[in-house]
């Protein structure tokens, strides 16, 4: 069992921290909104009033915050992890950020006598709650092995994909595929409804064929019910597609469908849907089709 500091207890971070506490690890949590620490405390963890307090005795520091600037602030900012974690501590960054930022932060961590792996996750809120996340890990093989007991508690499919930054690159590819699937599912639902098809039956039969996917299984009913309570917000997926399009341009890779989906995600955000689940791309299809309810 390890002493773990968990920074960022939002939709994803909170259940992950709870699982670690319930597994017997000593978990200290910090979140900018203090009320988000309560589930961890109820599970046997404790709350810290600052990052410095949370990490002061930590063997492992887990980070789950929204974007590259947030990770940079948590790790390298004043009062952050780099200045307060014990020498040799292992930082597991579960956030989804730019690969180049991760690689730079790993170098900074090394200079401070710390270790860092990037371990972005896929599976959304359901995956976090059910400890069934897919985790793509970038870092040294030794650091991956050291992190494995923690990763095994919160994830189901855990793969070391290369050196620092590789996890973030794979996550960007994941977000490209997921966004495309969600957009096409949304278009299919609006198409089916326009013809008065029994959509529940249609989704069942589509799920049994080549059109079946985890996206269809998890998002189709939300679309049919127009229930867009966020499991993964459009705001965050918009950020991730920005990472994809920027990285693709730098590599000289053409991603035409990805660029279109990025624009549709941006449109959803501009129309006030940023706080909704990404399945709310359906509303964008309805707007474009003149079929808003």
Secondary structure, 3 states (H helix, E strand, C coil): CCEEEEECCCCCHHHHHHHHHHCCCEEEEECCCHHHHHHHHHCCCEECCCHHHHHCCCCEEEECCCCHHHHHHHHHCCCCHHHHCCCCCEEEECCCCCHHHHHHHHHHHHHCCCEEEEEEEECHHHHHHCCCEEEEEECCHHHHHHHHHHHHHHEEEEEEEECCCHHHHHHHHHHHHHHHHHHHHHHHHHHHHHCCCCHHHHHHHHHCCCCCCHHHHHHHHHHHHCCCCCCCEHHHHHHHHHHHHHHHHHHCCCCHHHHHHHHHHHHHHHHHHCCCEHHHHHHHHHHHHCCCC
